[in-house]
Amino acid sequence: MSLEGLFDLITPAQSYKETLGALRDDSVVSLLLPDNAKPYVLSSVWRDLTKPCLVVCPRTEDARVLYEAMVAYSGDDAPVYPVSY
C-alpha cells in the first residue's frame, strides 16, 4: 500500500511545476522544506521526473527516517533503496 494518491495534490502548484522544469533542464535546485514535507516532495519529484535521484542525508538516522517515509509514499515496489553503511 502506498500514499501515491496524495501526489495529485502537489502537481498543480506553480512552484512545483517550476521546480520540475528546472530539474528537467538539469539546473541545480535548492528547496527549503519542513522535515515532514521532504519525503512527500522528494517522492513526488522522483515520480514525475522518471529519472534516478540521489538523496544524501547528514546523519544515518535522518536517512533511515527519510527512506521509511519515501517507501510509505511511493510503495514497496518503488526503487527506493535504504542507507548503506
C-alpha positions, 0 to 999 in steps of 0.5 A: 500500500502506498500514499501515491494518491496524495501526489495529485495534490502537489502537481498543480502548484506553480512552484512545483511545476517550476521546480520540475522544469528546472530539474528537467533542464538539469539546473541545480535546485535548492528547496527549503522544506519542513522535515515532514514535507521532504519525503512527500516532495522528494517522492513526488519529484522522483515520480514525475521526473522518471529519472534516478535521484540521489538523496544524501542525508547528514546523519544515518538516522535522518536517512533511515527516517527519510527512506521509511517515509519515501517507501510509505509514499511511493510503495514497496515496489518503488526503487527506493533503496535504504542507507548503506553503511 
